[in-house]
Every structure is written in C-alpha cells, then in structure tokens.
Amino acid sequence: MVLSEITASIANAEAAADRPAGSVKLIAVSKVQPEDRVAAVLDQGHRLFGENRVQEAAGRWPAFQERYEDISLHLIGPLQSNKARQAVEMFDAIHTLDRIKLARRFADLAQERGACPELLIQVNTGEEPQKAGILPAETDAFVAEVRAMDLPVTGLMCIPPVEEEASLHFALLAKLAARNDLRELSMGMSADFEKAIAFGATYVRVGSAIFGERPAPQT
C-alpha cells in the first residue's frame, strides 16, 4: 500500500465503525527507514511520525524540521530513564510510559520545564514476560498514581501478541481506557489497524504498509 491507500482505508474503517471522519490519527512509523522514503511521505503532506529510539530520532529529524513545518513526533518504543530529558524535549507524545521510575522522571522534568509531552501508558495486554508494559490488573492503580503526579496522561497503548487474535487485546485496552476516562487509544499496526479502529483506536501506527519493508541491516 501507499499513504493514500492507508488514509482511504482508515476513512472507510471509521465509517464502518460509525465514527466521525478524522477521529483516527495515522502515525507513520519511520524507524529504520531510509531518508528518501521519509522525505517522500513528508512531500505528500503527512506530518505525524513515530520513532522507536531517541538516538535515531535525534539524528534524523532536526534536518527535516528545518525543511518542513508542523512535524509532530511520537515516541513509540521503549524509553530508558537516562534518555527521558532528550525525549521530552524532542517528542510531542510518548506512548510507552511503563513504570513508576519513568513517571517520576517525567514529573521532575515537567516541573523544571513547565511543560510535558502527551503521555500514554503501555499495557502488556498479553502478559508476555519479555514485553514491556503494565499488567492489565495493575493498570487502574498505575493510572491513579501517575495522575497524582499531575502528568498529562491521555491514553493507553498496546502491542498484542503476534500469535493471538488482536481484537481481544484491542477490546481489553478499550475497556481499561473507558474505565479510567482516558480518551486516546494507541493500537493497531499495518496488519490490523482496521480492526483496531473498530474497537476505538485513536492512533494507529503504520510503517511497512506506507514505507515498504525495512531494509536489511548492513553487515
């Protein structure tokens, strides 16, 4: 697919779910993609991009931001506490808040800077030991603890297990968000974003379907 086909699919999925047009925001996942592919998507007018690593984003985006206005960057990969300052200065939203230590770091930086990016809590809906995220049973308490720090928590994010039906995880995340009065749901990727929209996704994260498969690492 290309960008225009993805945006058309999103519009169709919104309509099928009886949701307002434009209620789903497309994050073009540019991690590890060549510069020319990213520039091509920027040239088509898209401005919302997702990166997995702070260091990679720092090397890529300042030059693009000089050439293109209104770029919005979202961090969708894991964040080490020692990269938190750089992250809050660079990103408009961080989708991977997953532990209290990181929340405390954000709170300190917000106090110092007088501003904080939009924050989404990553939930490990599949309870996979190798995956980051708050367990579903602990999400309510975690949301309350982070809110007590006066942080701008707006939603939840998940990455369903690859071998399980994604819809079950999207439904669980939507239930947790509704229970905690959180408006944003970051869920759905290239293979399943239409299902995610049916369950209320407000951000979908699409990479390969826009940019093509990532190039093999140089050896």
N, C-alpha and C positions, 0 to 999 in steps of 0.2 A: 504494500500500500504506500501511498504518499500522503503528505499532510492534508491535502484537500479531501482525500477519501476518508481519512480518520475523522476530520471535523464533520463531514457529512454523516458518518456512522454514529458519531456522538449525538448529532441533532436528531437522527432517526430514533436512537435509543431513548433520548429524552421524551420524544413524542410518544413512543410506545409505552413508556412508564407514566405518561400523563404528568410530566414535569415541565416547568417553564423552560422555554428556549434560553440557552445561555446559563443554566443553573450548574452546569458541569464545566470545570476548568481543565484544560489539557496541559499537562506538564510534559514537555518534550525532553526525554531523558537523554542527555547529550554525553554522558560519561563515556570516556574512551573512544569517542567518535572523532574522526579526522576534522580538522578545522574547516575544510572546504564544505563538508556536509552540514556543519553547524551554520556556516555563513549562508548556505543555500536556503535553509529554513528561516533564518533571520530575514533574508531578502524577500521571502514570501509574506512577511509581516508578522510572523509569530514572535512573541516576546517572553513567554513563560517557559523556563528551562529548569531541569533537575540535574543535580550533580551528586555523586556518591562520596567524593573525597574533597576535603577542604583544600589540600595542596594542589590537586589537579585543577580545581575551580580557580584558584588564585593565579595559576599560570595561564589560564585560558581567557578569562572573562574581562579583565581590565581593558585589553585592546579592543574587544568587541564593544564594550560600554562607551568607548570614545567614538566609535563609528555609528552606533545605533542607540536611539533614545528609548527610554522606558523599559529596559530589560529587567525582568524580575527573576531572581534566582532562588531556588528552593533546595535545601539540603535533604536528600532522601536516603543517605547512607549513614552508617554508624559514626558517632562522634566521640572522640576522646576528650576528656575534660581539659587537657592541656591545649586543645585546639579551639576551645569554646570562644575565647575572645576574638580570634580571627573569624570564626563562623558568624558570630552575632554582628560583626562589622560588615560582612560580605553578603549574607543571605537575608532575604525578606521573610522567609519562613523556614523552620526546621521541623521535619516530620518525624524525628527519631529520638525524642526525649524518652528515656527508658530506665532512669534510675535517679534516686534522690540526690546523690552526689552531684550529678549534672544539673539538676534543677537548682540546687543551692548555688552552683557556679553561675547559672543564668541570672539568678536573683541578685547576686553580688554585682554582676556586670550591668544589669538593668538599673540598679541603684546608682552606680557610678556614671553610666552613660545617659540616664534619663530616658532610655528607650530600649525596646527588646523586640526581636522578630516575633512574628506569629509562631506559636508552638503547638505541635501536635504530638500526642503520646503514642508511641509504638506499642501495640498489643500483640503478644505472641499467642494468637488465637489457636494455633495448633499445639501449643505447649511443647514445642520442639526444644530439646536441651541445647542444641547447637545454635539456636537462633535468639537474637536479642529481643527484648520486649517485656512488658509487664504481663503477668498471667491474667487471664480474664477474671478470676475470682478476686484478684488484688487491685483491679482497675479502679473501682469506686473509691477505695481508700487512697490510692495514689493521686487520683484527680483532686480529691479534697485537700490532700497535703500540699500539692503544688499550687492550688488556688489560694491557699493560706499564705503563700509567699508573694501574692499579688502579681503573678506572672500571667501573660496573655495566652492562656491555653484555650484553643478554639476547637480542637477536634482530636480524632483518633486515626491511626494508620495501622494497616496490617499487610503482611505478605503471606498468603495461605500456603500450606504445604503443597508441593507440586503434585503429589500423588493423591490428593483428596479433592473432592468437589468444592470448588472455590465458593459457590453460592452459600454453603453452610457457614463459611467464615465471614462472608460479607454480611449475612443476616445477623450473626453474633455481634460483629462490630457495630452495626447499626443499632442494635438493641442497647449495647453498652453506651453508645453516644446519646441516644434518646433519654436513657435513664439519668444521665449526668448533664443534660441540657447543653450538649456540645453540637455545634452546627456543622462542622466540617468532617467529612469522611474521605480520607486518602486511601483509595483501594481500587484495584483493577489495573492490569498491565496489558501489553499488546494482545495476549491471547484471550483475555476475559473481561475487558473493560466494559463491554456492553452488558454483561451480567451484573457487574458492579453498579452500573448506572441504574439498573432495575431495583437494586437494593439501597439506593440513596447516595451513591458516591458523589462528592462534590469536586474532588480532584481525581483524575485518572493519570497514571504515569506510563507513558508510551514511548518506547525507544526504538526497537528494531523495526517496528511496523512503519515508522516515519523515516528513519535514517538508513535502514538496511542492517544486516548483521554486522556486529562489531568486527573490525579487522583482527586477525590473529596476532598475538603478541610477537614482537620482534625477538628472535633468538640470537 
